[in-house]
């Protein structure tokens, strides 16, 4: 019984997995990333800058508390990893 639950859990985890490229991007040039996707270092830097920019804008819009530089950087990292929607829904 325990083995069956473990196998089921692993299958669910695999189904939820998504393919990312470079620093975790799931899209490149508007198309979903797949195992055939190629991303140059220059493209990767552009993707990272764009995604960090989105995180920064969301923080500036949604967070009204005074933040130190370190707090802002930590929130950027958190928002980059979890998404701007998660920031909007959070109680941070």
N, C-alpha and C positions, 0 to 999 in steps of 0.2 A: 504494500500500500504506500509506504513512504517513497519508494523508488518511483512509482507512478506519479506521485505529486511532484517529485523533483524533475522528472522528464517533462511534465506538463509545464512547470515553471520555466525551465530552460527554453522550451519551444516558444512560450509567450515572450520571453526576453528577446529571443532572436527575431520574432515578428516585429517587435517594437524598435529594433535597431535601425539606424539610418546611416547612410553613407555620407561621410564628410570628406572635405579636401583641405589640405594645409592646416589652417588654424581652426577648423571646425565649421567651415562654410558648407551649407547644404545646397546652395544654388550658385551658379556662375553664369554670368551673362543672361540671367533670367531663366535658365534651364536647370532642372534638378541635377545634382551630381550623381553619377553612377560610376561603376568600376572602370569604365573606359575614359572618364573625364581626365583631361590633362590641364594642369594649371601651372603657369610659369611663376617664378618667384615674384616678378613684377605684378602679375595679376593677383597673386596671393596678398601682396602688400596693399594693393588697391582695395581688395575685398575687406581686409582687416581694418583699414582706415575708414571705409564706408560703414562697416558694422559698429565700430567704436563710436563713430560720429552719431549714429542712430541712438546708441546708448546714452551718450552725453546729452543729446537733445531731449530725450525722454526724462532724464534726471533733472535737467534744468526746468522742464515743464511740470513735473509731478512732485518734486521734493521742495518744500518751502522752508525747511529748517536750514539754518546756517551750517555749512559743511567745511571742514578743513580739507586741504588738498589730499591728505591720505584717505579721508572718508569718501571724498568724491572718487578717487581712484578705486577704492574697494567697491563702491557702488557700480562703477563702470564695469569692473570685472564681473560682478554678480549679474548685472543686466546683460552683458555680452553672453554669458553662459546660460542664463535662464530665459532671456528674452524681455522685450519691453512690455509685453502683455503681463508677464509675471510681476514686473515692477509695478504696473498699474493696479494689479489685483492685490498686491502685498500690503501689509500693515507696517512696513518700515517707516 
